[in-house]
């Protein structure tokens, strides 16, 4: 039964290529479900036998009594002895035994530290079988190659060529590990281009161990490159810098669309380039950035720590990072484009509603402003305020589905007409659901007519069952409705409206929200009609 449950969380092929040799794998993790999952997928493969340990100390005991372990998979965070401590102990006993780190929180710092301690690779949670199989098979092949070279070195201890081969092999393994770590670190979700660039600068500086990194973007009107983001450079120097396309190293790299490594500036650059501020360094690399095969910028690195020179391995790493940066920027741009299309669609619906009932436009704007001010008083974060800014303006969008004869009726509504009006929160949620708005926005639109005592609509939610931001909109909505004139009634004075809100604390409204609203309303009601409300952030 447990194995069936585990199978539902991992894609395990039914047919495997059977291998003659069975490798022994030691799985170390304080989570029994993770140990069981690794054991299951490795046993299904048919090429592995597994032993398990719940912490580093238990793993060392197994290693001391069993000399036939081929590879170790260890979690990073564990009690008693963590993964990094176990890695050091394993390498002190057998430097050739591969150790693969497993973590649910991959960072470039952990990757670099693990690599320096001798880790062979990384597996991030949640993982897929194909990923585990690929990393295990590759690591074991590298170990076999390493052991074969070690035997050759023992037989030919005085042969210089063998020493060079082993050194290159070790460097290649470290390079592969670093490249994988870089790939994982740049595989997150980014909400803006600046966020991508900031992460890219951090990874480049740590991976290449350099003091200065800059990312330049192409400016089409001036046909030149400008510094969009930098690390270790004086902003006063970079803010007005422009490199014409085809001039300088960055300009030529952009124009030709190919990378350039300058190992020694004094030997490889002419005097005109050496005198430019940007190249007052010993060694540098410049790599173009592409989106769909079109260059849009370059990334430059200078001043390797320790006054050492950049190598071809550094160039390979920087090109890998450049591709990841470009891919993430392309994804952000695509998202923003989709978001803009979404806004245009929603605004078209709002205009349709405004054409039917002009009152709705200013009502929604005022409600949104009151809600944002109240949320600020309640110490809501910027993300919550942006949600209110978006969904507050659209909270009555469902009224586009209400008949004009009901929506614009000047007299008192009949029971059946009121029931039709009560449908607008559900209609509104259905509209935005198909446009794939986030759950919080949809919850505001659906639940802004729920009541604290559970007698509201459409779901009869009670108390804290009502989404928090919907409670804020409900108070703002009620106040503006009471203080606005309609064809069938006059506006209520501010003092009477506030008295009604206070009276309904704990029955219709969340008392905490009403108290916060009371603190902001005197100033807000005098400013609301002067402020532009519709200002969304992608």
DAUR-V210606 format. One record per pair of residues at least 12 apart in sequence whose ideal C-beta (glycine too) atoms are under 6 Angstrom apart, sorted by the first residue. I is the first residue (numbers start at 1). J is the second residue. If there is no record, write none. Layout:
BEGIN
i=I j=J
i=I j=J
END
This chain:
BEGIN
i=3 j=40
i=6 j=37
i=6 j=40
i=10 j=41
i=10 j=129
i=11 j=128
i=11 j=129
i=12 j=41
i=12 j=44
i=12 j=129
i=16 j=45
i=16 j=46
i=18 j=46
i=19 j=47
i=22 j=49
i=23 j=48
i=23 j=70
i=23 j=140
i=24 j=49
i=24 j=68
i=24 j=69
i=24 j=70
i=25 j=42
i=25 j=48
i=25 j=50
i=25 j=71
i=26 j=51
i=26 j=69
i=26 j=72
i=27 j=50
i=27 j=52
i=27 j=73
i=28 j=53
i=28 j=59
i=28 j=74
i=29 j=75
i=30 j=54
i=30 j=55
i=30 j=78
i=30 j=79
i=35 j=52
i=41 j=129
i=55 j=78
i=55 j=79
i=55 j=80
i=55 j=81
i=56 j=81
i=56 j=85
i=56 j=86
i=57 j=80
i=57 j=81
i=59 j=86
i=60 j=89
i=71 j=98
i=72 j=99
i=73 j=100
i=73 j=102
i=74 j=86
i=75 j=102
i=76 j=101
i=76 j=103
i=83 j=101
i=87 j=99
i=87 j=117
i=87 j=119
i=88 j=117
i=91 j=118
i=98 j=120
i=98 j=139
i=98 j=143
i=99 j=119
i=100 j=120
i=100 j=121
i=100 j=123
i=101 j=114
i=101 j=119
i=101 j=122
i=102 j=123
i=104 j=125
i=106 j=124
i=106 j=184
i=108 j=185
i=108 j=203
i=108 j=206
i=111 j=181
i=115 j=174
i=115 j=177
i=115 j=178
i=120 j=139
i=121 j=135
i=121 j=139
i=121 j=177
i=122 j=181
i=124 j=184
i=142 j=173
i=149 j=166
i=175 j=313
i=179 j=320
i=182 j=203
i=182 j=207
i=182 j=320
i=182 j=321
i=185 j=203
i=186 j=324
i=190 j=328
i=190 j=332
i=193 j=329
i=193 j=332
i=196 j=328
i=196 j=329
i=197 j=215
i=197 j=229
i=200 j=325
i=201 j=213
i=201 j=229
i=201 j=231
i=203 j=321
i=204 j=321
i=205 j=231
i=207 j=317
i=208 j=301
i=208 j=314
i=209 j=305
i=210 j=301
i=210 j=303
i=210 j=304
i=211 j=232
i=211 j=303
i=212 j=232
i=212 j=233
i=212 j=302
i=212 j=303
i=213 j=231
i=213 j=301
i=214 j=227
i=214 j=230
i=214 j=233
i=214 j=300
i=215 j=228
i=215 j=229
i=215 j=299
i=216 j=250
i=216 j=297
i=216 j=298
i=217 j=297
i=218 j=296
i=218 j=297
i=223 j=245
i=224 j=242
i=224 j=243
i=224 j=244
i=225 j=243
i=225 j=250
i=226 j=242
i=227 j=241
i=249 j=286
i=250 j=286
i=250 j=298
i=253 j=286
i=253 j=288
i=253 j=298
i=254 j=288
i=254 j=295
i=254 j=298
i=257 j=288
i=257 j=295
i=259 j=287
i=260 j=286
i=261 j=285
i=261 j=310
i=261 j=315
i=262 j=284
i=263 j=283
i=263 j=309
i=265 j=279
i=265 j=282
i=281 j=302
i=281 j=303
i=283 j=304
i=283 j=309
i=283 j=310
i=284 j=302
i=285 j=301
i=285 j=310
i=285 j=315
i=285 j=318
i=286 j=298
i=286 j=300
i=287 j=299
i=287 j=318
i=287 j=319
i=287 j=322
i=289 j=322
i=289 j=326
i=290 j=326
i=291 j=326
i=291 j=330
i=299 j=322
i=336 j=538
i=339 j=538
i=342 j=435
i=349 j=397
i=352 j=400
i=353 j=399
i=353 j=400
i=356 j=404
i=357 j=407
i=360 j=396
i=363 j=480
i=364 j=393
i=364 j=396
i=365 j=533
i=366 j=480
i=366 j=528
i=367 j=392
i=367 j=476
i=367 j=477
i=367 j=480
i=368 j=392
i=368 j=393
i=368 j=533
i=369 j=528
i=369 j=531
i=369 j=533
i=370 j=476
i=370 j=524
i=371 j=388
i=371 j=392
i=371 j=472
i=371 j=473
i=371 j=476
i=372 j=385
i=372 j=388
i=373 j=520
i=373 j=524
i=374 j=472
i=374 j=516
i=374 j=517
i=374 j=520
i=375 j=388
i=375 j=472
i=377 j=516
i=377 j=519
i=377 j=520
i=378 j=516
i=386 j=537
i=387 j=440
i=387 j=441
i=388 j=469
i=390 j=441
i=390 j=536
i=391 j=441
i=391 j=444
i=391 j=445
i=392 j=473
i=395 j=445
i=395 j=448
i=395 j=473
i=397 j=428
i=397 j=431
i=398 j=424
i=398 j=425
i=398 j=427
i=398 j=428
i=399 j=424
i=401 j=427
i=402 j=424
i=406 j=420
i=410 j=487
i=410 j=488
i=411 j=488
i=422 j=457
i=425 j=446
i=425 j=449
i=425 j=458
i=426 j=458
i=428 j=445
i=429 j=442
i=429 j=445
i=429 j=446
i=443 j=467
i=443 j=470
i=444 j=469
i=444 j=470
i=444 j=473
i=447 j=466
i=447 j=467
i=447 j=470
i=448 j=470
i=448 j=473
i=448 j=474
i=448 j=477
i=450 j=466
i=451 j=508
i=452 j=509
i=452 j=510
i=453 j=507
i=471 j=510
i=471 j=513
i=472 j=513
i=475 j=509
i=475 j=513
i=475 j=514
i=475 j=517
i=479 j=497
i=482 j=497
i=483 j=497
i=501 j=514
END
